[in-house]
Amino acid sequence: MVPKSSVEEEVEVPRAEEFVEVLAGAVVVGFSDDGLFILEFLKPLTRLVADKEGRIKGFKGEMQSCARIYISYVTAKKLLRTLEEQIRKYEDRFKELGV
């Protein structure tokens, strides 16, 4: 009988050439008539505003779509379960945020 190793084998997942990493500030979720869930990720697009003398007046901006992902119902359910589990771990480690 061969003893089982306690170390799990790891597989490194390579990134595609077109892989893009963006910090999204918001997400909009919906679903289409053909049964796909749509996740639209948004990022803030801000610019500094100054008067003619160069004094800073503040910031202006809007949210800009940076990625749109279509997923099936099954994938959406798996994502939901995974997010719930990861949020639980986060709150155990840090604390629950009043959102």
Summary of the structure (lengths in Angstrom):
residues: 99
radius of gyration: 21.1
end to end distance: 53.0
largest distance: 81.6
contacts: 151
relative contact order: 0.15
helix: 21%
strand: 36%
